[in-house]
């Protein structure tokens, strides 16, 4: 089985490379955040500084939570898309006589190999991430008593877990479906298979929904002993659970949102129509591309609303980067990895449209419009979550929504939306330039 695993990885290296890159970055940022927090706490305890121990746990805990959550979500969705795009190859294995249980075992072994390799590469990178994080904390005024992120044996375990766990979470359900899907259906279906909420996803969604209600009820409707700060903290936690729930149910949230806002856009050109239909047909590809950018924008909005309401807090960009800097790294690498990952699939789609009679300029514009749709969906998702978090946190803080919205750094938010749009459009414009030099007949034969 190991020979088949290694052979398949080698044959699909061009696809696994981008997923592997995403897994390495996610593992390095996650493990580095954990190492930075424990290093700061250990140094503060050795110095007998109880106040700095509490500050390190509070700041480091938030950074670890947001970074690990982003890494797991982005890496898992990328792994899932990689395996979904190979469903026809897996169906061919079944036709050739490989037992379905063996197919599932081979694919899951591939995920373990991918995760272990990503964790191994993250071992030397994680201390660098931790060192950069500690420098950020020191620059913000924290006295870490000379804490440095030197290598320790337990770093290997943290890096390995950070590499393996997201890969298994993202591919577990896909490998199960790959072993159950009838072969002819995998060859016949042109569009992505409809998403089905599995048992694990359903249970987790119910837990997150319970968390939303459990936090909102006391935060929005009760008079708590802690006053405004405690109510606001409850509202913040409820909003965080809500964002996680929406992203977890991405195929049932992001896809309808994309359909809705693209339907009301007045553009009626052929290129726009091709882009819209491509995004709708390749729903899994669209959701996986949108998710990293939607995650980072919604987290930034939630953090800025909370910082705007809490007394003594600021919502400047450098403060956002201290907490969410590694979230941006993981999200942007994940988004670009997905765009590059499906480049071959997009090349075949463009070749089909070219053979059908579309002019090269139309194909190129439609590819760039896909970037507009991805970025637009992420921005709309971020705007909706920003509105919800502003309303709920304002209710918890017993202040007006207008006051909360008025205090937000709209220039920074607009800049982030513009960077998201520029990133996706530039990445797809480069792909469009490459596709324009590809012979359509050769692309269809490959």
Secondary structure per residue as TSV (DSSP state, phi and psi in degrees):
chain	resnum	aa	ss	phi	psi
A	1	X	-	360.0	-36.0
A	2	X	H	-61.4	-37.8
A	3	X	H	-63.6	-41.2
A	4	X	H	-66.1	-39.2
A	5	X	H	-61.4	-51.2
A	6	X	H	-65.8	-37.4
A	7	X	H	-64.7	-41.9
A	8	X	H	-66.7	-41.2
A	9	X	H	-62.6	-40.8
A	10	X	H	-66.7	-40.3
A	11	X	H	-68.8	-31.3
A	12	X	T	-105.4	28.5
A	13	X	H	-60.1	-35.8
A	14	X	H	-64.3	-28.9
A	15	X	H	-86.5	-44.6
A	16	X	H	-68.6	-23.3
A	17	X	H	-58.1	-46.4
A	18	X	H	-70.1	-38.1
A	19	X	H	-64.3	-40.3
A	20	X	H	-63.6	-41.9
A	21	X	H	-60.1	-44.5
A	22	X	H	-62.1	-41.5
A	23	X	H	-66.3	-39.1
A	24	X	H	-64.4	-47.2
A	25	X	H	-63.0	-44.4
A	26	X	H	-62.1	-42.5
A	27	X	H	-67.0	-41.2
A	28	X	H	-65.5	-42.8
A	29	X	H	-69.7	-40.7
A	30	X	H	-65.4	-52.2
A	31	X	H	-63.6	-38.8
A	32	X	H	-63.5	-38.3
A	33	X	H	-65.5	-41.7
A	34	X	H	-64.3	-44.1
A	35	X	H	-62.5	-41.9
A	36	X	H	-61.9	-43.3
A	37	X	H	-64.1	-49.0
A	38	X	H	-68.3	-32.4
A	39	X	H	-65.7	-44.6
A	40	X	H	-65.2	-41.8
A	41	X	H	-64.7	-42.9
A	42	X	H	-64.1	-43.1
A	43	X	H	-65.0	-39.6
A	44	X	H	-68.4	-38.2
A	45	X	H	-67.5	-39.1
A	46	X	H	-63.3	-31.7
A	47	X	T	-84.9	-5.0
A	48	X	T	71.8	24.0
A	49	X	-	-97.2	91.4
A	50	X	H	-65.7	-35.6
A	51	X	H	-64.8	-40.5
A	52	X	H	-73.4	-28.2
A	53	X	H	-61.7	-46.3
A	54	X	H	-63.7	-41.8
A	55	X	H	-65.0	-39.4
A	56	X	H	-66.8	-39.6
A	57	X	H	-67.1	-41.8
A	58	X	H	-66.3	-51.6
A	59	X	H	-69.3	-48.7
A	60	X	H	-63.6	-36.9
A	61	X	H	-62.0	-42.1
A	62	X	H	-64.5	-43.5
A	63	X	H	-64.4	-43.8
A	64	X	H	-61.9	-44.0
A	65	X	H	-61.2	-52.3
A	66	X	H	-65.1	-40.8
A	67	X	H	-68.5	-46.5
A	68	X	H	-64.5	-41.2
A	69	X	H	-60.9	-45.0
A	70	X	H	-64.4	-43.2
A	71	X	H	-64.1	-45.2
A	72	X	H	-62.7	-45.2
A	73	X	H	-64.2	-46.3
A	74	X	H	-71.3	-47.7
A	75	X	H	-65.1	-42.8
A	76	X	H	-62.9	-42.4
A	77	X	H	-67.9	-36.1
A	78	X	H	-67.1	-42.8
A	79	X	H	-61.8	-43.4
A	80	X	H	-60.4	-41.9
A	81	X	H	-66.1	-38.6
A	82	X	H	-61.1	-45.4
A	83	X	H	-70.3	-37.2
A	84	X	H	-63.5	-38.1
A	85	X	T	-69.3	-13.8
A	86	X	T	-102.6	16.2
A	87	X	H	-62.1	-31.0
A	88	X	H	-69.8	-36.1
A	89	X	H	-65.1	-39.2
A	90	X	H	-68.3	-35.5
A	91	X	H	-65.3	-35.1
A	92	X	H	-65.0	-36.2
A	93	X	H	-58.9	-43.9
A	94	X	H	-64.0	-39.4
A	95	X	H	-63.6	-34.7
A	96	X	T	-76.6	-4.6
A	97	X	T	105.1	5.3
A	98	X	-	-74.1	126.5
A	99	X	-	-58.8	146.6
A	100	X	H	-63.5	-37.1
A	101	X	H	-62.8	-35.2
A	102	X	H	-70.5	-37.3
A	103	X	H	-59.6	-46.2
A	104	X	H	-62.9	-41.5
A	105	X	H	-65.4	-39.7
A	106	X	H	-63.8	-45.6
A	107	X	H	-65.4	-40.4
A	108	X	H	-70.1	-32.4
A	109	X	H	-66.3	-37.5
A	110	X	H	-59.5	-41.0
A	111	X	H	-64.0	-40.1
A	112	X	H	-64.7	-43.8
A	113	X	H	-60.6	-44.9
A	114	X	H	-60.2	-46.5
A	115	X	H	-66.3	-41.6
A	116	X	H	-64.1	-42.7
A	117	X	H	-64.6	-40.7
A	118	X	H	-64.1	-42.1
A	119	X	H	-64.5	-36.4
A	120	X	H	-65.0	-42.6
A	121	X	H	-69.9	-26.2
A	122	X	H	-75.4	-18.5
A	123	X	H	-57.9	-49.7
A	124	X	H	-76.7	-20.3
A	125	X	H	-83.4	-31.8
A	126	X	H	-60.2	-44.4
A	127	X	H	-60.9	-31.7
A	128	X	H	-66.0	-42.7
A	129	X	H	-62.2	-43.9
A	130	X	H	-62.0	-42.4
A	131	X	H	-61.9	-41.9
A	132	X	H	-64.1	-39.2
A	133	X	H	-64.7	-43.7
A	134	X	H	-63.5	-37.5
A	135	X	H	-64.0	-39.1
A	136	X	H	-62.1	-44.6
A	137	X	H	-64.5	-40.4
A	138	X	H	-64.2	-40.6
A	139	X	H	-64.7	-26.2
A	140	X	T	-83.8	2.2
A	141	X	T	105.5	4.5
A	142	X	-	-82.9	131.0
A	143	X	-	-90.8	99.3
A	144	X	-	-92.0	8.9
A	145	X	T	57.2	42.1
A	146	X	T	71.2	26.7
A	147	X	-	-64.1	131.7
A	148	X	-	-129.3	146.5
A	149	X	-	-91.1	72.4
A	150	X	-	-77.5	161.2
A	151	X	-	-73.7	137.6
A	152	X	-	-135.5	159.0
A	153	X	T	-62.2	-37.2
A	154	X	H	-66.8	-16.0
A	155	X	H	-61.5	-32.1
A	156	X	H	-64.1	-44.2
A	157	X	H	-64.0	-42.4
A	158	X	H	-63.1	-43.6
A	159	X	H	-65.0	-41.0
A	160	X	H	-63.7	-45.8
A	161	X	H	-62.4	-39.8
A	162	X	H	-65.2	-24.9
A	163	X	H	-87.8	-40.9
A	164	X	H	-80.0	-44.9
A	165	X	H	-59.3	-49.9
A	166	X	H	-61.3	-36.6
A	167	X	H	-64.8	-43.8
A	168	X	H	-68.2	-39.8
A	169	X	H	-62.7	-40.5
A	170	X	H	-73.3	-29.7
A	171	X	H	-105.8	-4.9
A	172	X	H	-62.1	-51.7
A	173	X	H	-68.8	-35.6
A	174	X	H	-66.1	-40.4
A	175	X	H	-66.0	-34.7
A	176	X	H	-65.6	-42.0
A	177	X	H	-68.3	-35.3
A	178	X	H	-62.8	-30.4
A	179	X	T	-85.3	-6.3
A	180	X	T	-114.1	-25.5
A	181	X	S	-66.3	129.9
A	182	X	-	-58.9	142.0
A	183	X	H	-59.6	-45.1
A	184	X	H	-66.8	-31.0
A	185	X	H	-66.5	-39.8
A	186	X	H	-63.4	-35.0
A	187	X	H	-80.5	-29.0
A	188	X	H	-81.6	-36.6
A	189	X	-	-72.0	124.2
A	190	X	-	-88.3	-43.4
A	191	X	S	-79.5	165.8
A	192	X	-	-65.3	143.7
A	193	X	-	-63.4	146.1
A	194	X	-	-63.6	139.8
A	195	X	-	-74.2	139.8
A	196	X	-	-125.2	127.5
A	197	X	-	-71.2	116.2
A	198	X	-	-74.8	177.7
A	199	X	H	-64.1	-45.9
A	200	X	H	-62.6	-44.0
A	201	X	H	-64.5	-40.1
A	202	X	H	-64.5	-42.8
A	203	X	H	-64.6	-43.7
A	204	X	H	-64.3	-38.1
A	205	X	H	-63.6	-41.3
A	206	X	H	-64.9	-38.9
A	207	X	H	-64.1	-42.2
A	208	X	H	-66.1	-40.0
A	209	X	H	-62.7	-41.1
A	210	X	H	-62.2	-37.6
A	211	X	H	-64.8	-40.5
A	212	X	H	-59.5	-51.8
A	213	X	H	-66.6	-39.6
A	214	X	H	-65.6	-27.8
A	215	X	H	-88.7	-39.4
A	216	X	H	-68.4	-38.5
A	217	X	H	-59.6	-51.5
A	218	X	H	-73.8	-31.8
A	219	X	H	-72.2	-30.4
A	220	X	H	-106.1	-21.8
A	221	X	H	-121.4	-6.4
A	222	X	-	-117.8	155.0
A	223	X	-	-93.9	108.5
A	224	X	-	-97.9	157.3
A	225	X	T	-64.1	-32.5
A	226	X	T	-74.6	-5.3
A	227	X	H	73.0	-146.5
A	228	X	H	-62.4	-42.4
A	229	X	H	-63.9	-39.8
A	230	X	H	-71.0	-41.1
A	231	X	H	-62.9	-40.9
A	232	X	H	-64.6	-39.4
A	233	X	H	-63.2	-40.1
A	234	X	H	-64.1	-43.7
A	235	X	H	-63.2	-40.1
A	236	X	H	-61.2	-45.6
A	237	X	H	-62.6	-40.9
A	238	X	H	-62.5	-40.6
A	239	X	H	-65.9	-37.7
A	240	X	H	-64.1	-43.8
A	241	X	H	-60.8	-38.7
A	242	X	H	-64.7	-44.6
A	243	X	H	-62.4	-43.6
A	244	X	H	-61.6	-39.7
A	245	X	H	-63.8	-44.9
A	246	X	H	-64.4	-40.2
A	247	X	H	-71.3	-36.0
A	248	X	H	-61.3	-39.5
A	249	X	T	-94.0	35.1
A	250	X	H	-51.1	-47.0
A	251	X	H	-59.8	-25.3
A	252	X	H	-101.6	0.5
A	253	X	H	-119.4	-53.3
A	254	X	H	-69.1	-41.2
A	255	X	H	-62.4	-50.3
A	256	X	H	-61.0	-36.1
A	257	X	H	-63.6	-42.2
A	258	X	H	-64.5	-42.0
A	259	X	H	-61.9	-40.0
A	260	X	H	-66.5	-52.5
A	261	X	H	-74.9	-29.9
A	262	X	H	-70.9	-26.1
A	263	X	H	-71.3	-27.7
A	264	X	H	-94.5	-4.1
A	265	X	-	-70.6	130.7
A	266	X	-	-73.9	-5.3
A	267	X	-	-64.5	135.9
A	268	X	-	-131.2	18.7
A	269	X	-	-71.7	162.5
A	270	X	H	-63.9	-41.0
A	271	X	H	-62.9	-43.1
A	272	X	H	-64.8	-41.5
A	273	X	H	-62.1	-42.8
A	274	X	H	-62.7	-41.6
A	275	X	H	-64.8	-43.8
A	276	X	H	-62.6	-45.7
A	277	X	H	-67.1	-35.2
A	278	X	H	-65.1	-42.1
A	279	X	H	-66.8	-36.9
A	280	X	H	-74.0	-39.1
A	281	X	H	-68.9	-44.1
A	282	X	T	-92.8	65.9
A	283	X	H	-64.1	-42.3
A	284	X	H	-62.3	-41.1
A	285	X	H	-63.2	-41.8
A	286	X	H	-66.1	-47.0
A	287	X	H	-61.8	-44.2
A	288	X	H	-67.2	-32.0
A	289	X	H	-73.5	-40.0
A	290	X	H	-73.0	-36.8
A	291	X	H	-54.3	-47.5
A	292	X	H	-60.4	-42.3
A	293	X	H	-70.9	-39.0
A	294	X	H	-63.7	-39.2
A	295	X	H	-62.4	-48.6
A	296	X	H	-66.9	-41.7
A	297	X	H	-66.3	-40.6
A	298	X	H	-68.9	-38.5
A	299	X	H	-64.5	-41.8
A	300	X	H	-62.2	-44.7
A	301	X	H	-60.2	-44.6
A	302	X	H	-62.9	-43.4
A	303	X	H	-64.9	-41.9
A	304	X	H	-69.2	-37.7
A	305	X	H	-63.7	-45.0
A	306	X	H	-63.3	-43.9
A	307	X	H	-65.6	-29.4
A	308	X	H	-73.5	-28.1
A	309	X	H	-90.7	-40.8
A	310	X	S	-68.9	134.6
A	311	X	T	-65.7	137.5
A	312	X	T	82.8	-2.5
A	313	X	-	-96.3	158.2
A	314	X	-	-128.8	157.3
A	315	X	-	-119.5	35.2
A	316	X	-	-71.0	160.7
A	317	X	H	-64.1	-37.8
A	318	X	H	-66.7	-32.4
A	319	X	H	-68.2	-38.5
A	320	X	H	-62.9	-40.5
A	321	X	H	-68.6	-28.7
A	322	X	H	-61.8	-44.0
A	323	X	H	-86.6	-40.2
A	324	X	H	-112.4	11.9
A	325	X	H	-60.0	-44.7
A	326	X	H	-73.6	-25.1
A	327	X	H	-63.0	-42.0
A	328	X	H	-62.1	-43.3
A	329	X	H	-60.7	-50.3
A	330	X	H	-63.2	-43.8
A	331	X	H	-66.3	-45.6
A	332	X	H	-69.5	-40.5
A	333	X	H	-62.6	-42.4
A	334	X	H	-62.9	-44.0
A	335	X	H	-62.3	-44.7
A	336	X	H	-68.5	-34.2
A	337	X	H	-64.4	-40.0
A	338	X	H	-65.6	-42.9
A	339	X	H	-60.0	-43.8
A	340	X	H	-71.0	-33.8
A	341	X	H	-60.5	-41.8
A	342	X	T	-94.6	18.4
A	343	X	H	-60.7	-41.0
A	344	X	H	-66.8	-40.3
A	345	X	H	-63.0	-41.1
A	346	X	H	-67.6	-33.8
A	347	X	H	-62.8	-42.4
A	348	X	H	-66.1	-39.9
A	349	X	H	-62.0	-43.4
A	350	X	H	-66.0	-35.8
A	351	X	H	-65.1	-40.3
A	352	X	H	-60.7	-43.6
A	353	X	H	-66.4	-37.9
A	354	X	H	-65.6	-43.9
A	355	X	H	-63.2	-31.7
A	356	X	T	-72.8	-8.0
A	357	X	T	117.1	2.5
A	358	X	-	-73.9	143.1
A	359	X	-	-75.0	151.7
A	360	X	H	-56.7	-36.8
A	361	X	H	-63.3	-37.2
A	362	X	H	-66.2	-42.6
A	363	X	H	-63.3	-43.0
A	364	X	H	-64.5	-44.1
A	365	X	H	-65.1	-37.9
A	366	X	H	-64.9	-35.2
A	367	X	H	-65.7	-43.0
A	368	X	H	-66.6	-37.8
A	369	X	H	-61.6	-30.7
A	370	X	H	-59.6	-40.8
A	371	X	H	-62.0	-38.4
A	372	X	H	-62.9	-41.4
A	373	X	H	-66.4	-43.6
A	374	X	H	-61.0	-51.0
A	375	X	H	-64.8	-41.1
A	376	X	H	-62.0	-40.4
A	377	X	H	-64.6	-41.8
A	378	X	H	-63.9	-40.7
A	379	X	H	-68.1	-41.6
A	380	X	H	-63.9	-42.3
A	381	X	H	-60.4	-45.3
A	382	X	H	-63.3	-37.0
A	383	X	H	-66.8	-39.6
A	384	X	H	-65.5	-46.4
A	385	X	H	-65.5	-33.8
A	386	X	H	-63.4	-42.1
A	387	X	H	-64.9	-42.8
A	388	X	H	-66.3	-45.4
A	389	X	H	-66.4	-36.3
A	390	X	H	-63.6	-42.6
A	391	X	H	-67.1	-44.2
A	392	X	H	-73.6	-41.6
A	393	X	H	-68.8	-35.4
A	394	X	H	-63.6	-39.9
A	395	X	H	-65.4	-40.0
A	396	X	H	-66.5	-36.0
A	397	X	H	-85.2	-1.8
A	398	X	T	57.1	48.0
A	399	X	-	-132.6	174.8
A	400	X	-	-86.5	148.8
A	401	X	H	-64.9	-36.3
A	402	X	H	-60.6	-41.1
A	403	X	H	-65.2	-40.3
A	404	X	H	-64.7	-47.1
A	405	X	H	-65.1	-35.6
A	406	X	H	-67.2	-28.8
A	407	X	T	-87.4	-1.3
A	408	X	S	-75.6	146.9
A	409	X	-	-78.7	82.1
A	410	X	H	-64.9	-29.1
A	411	X	H	-63.5	-43.3
A	412	X	H	-65.1	-43.3
A	413	X	H	-63.1	-41.3
A	414	X	H	-64.5	-37.6
A	415	X	H	-63.3	-42.6
A	416	X	H	-64.3	-40.2
A	417	X	H	-63.7	-40.7
A	418	X	H	-65.8	-38.8
A	419	X	H	-65.1	-39.0
A	420	X	H	-61.5	-46.8
A	421	X	H	-62.6	-44.9
A	422	X	H	-64.8	-37.4
A	423	X	H	-64.8	-50.5
A	424	X	H	-66.9	-41.8
A	425	X	H	-67.2	-41.1
A	426	X	H	-65.2	-43.3
A	427	X	H	-61.5	-42.3
A	428	X	H	-76.9	-27.6
A	429	X	H	-64.9	-38.8
A	430	X	H	-64.4	-39.9
A	431	X	H	-65.2	-39.3
A	432	X	H	-63.0	-38.4
A	433	X	H	-64.7	-38.8
A	434	X	H	-69.6	-40.6
A	435	X	H	-63.7	-35.0
A	436	X	H	-64.1	-20.8
A	437	X	T	-95.7	3.0
A	438	X	S	-94.8	134.8
A	439	X	-	-74.7	126.3
A	440	X	H	-59.8	-42.6
A	441	X	H	-63.5	-39.2
A	442	X	H	-67.8	-38.5
A	443	X	H	-64.7	-37.1
A	444	X	H	-73.7	-28.0
A	445	X	H	-78.5	-26.7
A	446	X	-	-74.5	360.0
